[in-house]
């Protein structure tokens, strides 16, 4: 059975919502009508031609009910923490020195133009979202500890709308962790602005439950002299996709968009990026690594766009992948669209298996095969983690990579 977009249109109109500002009600109606027309992407859509959306389209995901709180979760540090349970902020709202943490549901009195959907899924998000988080870092503020956001979901659909503002000259690290249990759909849209001279490190751990669907879009604007560093580690979910759409709008800005996925079973995961260079003298570096075992499917789609006015752009994209099984699959699609003539841009992609010589060397030193394979996979994956400049965030993700490898060794040994 395939769920048609009209089912969500009917669900939207049947839902009971409290009193909302007129601008929001109109936005929701426009958004659900857009989704009803555009529907779910298919393999005929170029940006989705590698994706199998049947885990999403084979059943109806209604709005997740509110939860009192989240399960216990290991933290990266001892800084501010906000928790969203089934898509609703349940704890963590605070006004701290130089930092504001708020629930989006409390900020909807005035129009928010950024809520307009970028894709059909973002449009559905705009129609159905109930909550999300807002982070404001004051101009010039330097946060010593990461701000952590925990998303915990147990049922239904959690459509969250989020916002991060890094004020001019500020420095901050945001760590988002996604986890849960049961059959559910996370559909998250986050709007991010890095103002002039600010440094924002945005780290994401996707460790969703085994039966979950995870779709997320980060829309980023980087102003003059700003620096945006992002990293996504994908470990969980049966179907997941993480999109970054970043526009470099100010001269001298820097963008770091990195990530890794470690997959097994029948997981499918996509990391897709579009970095749009719209100002001169900017620098972008992108490193994405993938590991696919058993019957899993990893996908990377990365595009650099350089507009005519973006002279002196320096952009490098690297995608490297390991296939650990004859049944695993990797699709990689790097792209360059360059309209300026004074630039340095390059991209490269590789897909291969473990180095047999290195594996033989380790086995010849008395190391068991499962341990030797884990050592080589770890070296491959943690090379990507080295791009993370915040130590607490790097160690946090490293622990999760270690856990994944330990579980993989146990399965190989068994």
ABEGO torsion letter per residue (X at the ends): XBBBAAAAAAAAAABBBBBBBAAAAAAAAAAAAAAAAAEBBBAABAAAAABBAAAAAABBBBBBBBBABBBBBBBABABBBBBBBGGBBABGBBBBBGBBBBBAAAAAABBBAAABBABAAAAAAAAABABEBBBBBBBGBBBABBBBBBBBBABEBBBBBBBBBBBBGBBBBBBBBBBEBEBBBBBBBBBBBBBBGBBBBBBBBBABBAABBBBBBBBBBBBBGBBBBBBBBBABEABBBBBBBBBBABBGBBBBBBEBBBBBEABBBBBBBBBBBABBGBBBBBBBBBBBBEABBBBBBBBBBBBAABBGBBBBBBBBBBBABAABBBBBBBBBBBABABBBBBBBBBBBBBBAAAAAAAAAAGBBAAAAAAAAAAAAAAAAAAABABAAAAAAAAAAAAAAAAAAAAAAAX
